[in-house]
Amino acid sequence: GWDSVLSILQVPSGITVATVALNGATNAGILAAKIVGTFDEKVSENLQNYQDSLKEKVLGTVEDIKIQHPNNFDN
């Protein structure tokens, strides 16, 4: 809760702290994979593939919306 957030904000310089959203297990996993991926090429490649798949999913959703609502994208 807030006690945790406030204590993280007051960590002194020189102490590394990484935070993710409450109930943010996916982002915590991605952060951990990024850290491990700096030393493990296979983890880094898998993470890149996962992030590329997310990008393609978002772009596909944008195209679906454009098809379903073409009048909202007239220039």
Secondary structure, DSSP 8 states (H G I E B T S, - for coil): -HHHHHHHHT--TT-------TT-HHHHHHHHHHHHHTT-HHHHHHHHHHHHHHHHHHHHHHHHHHHH-GGGG--
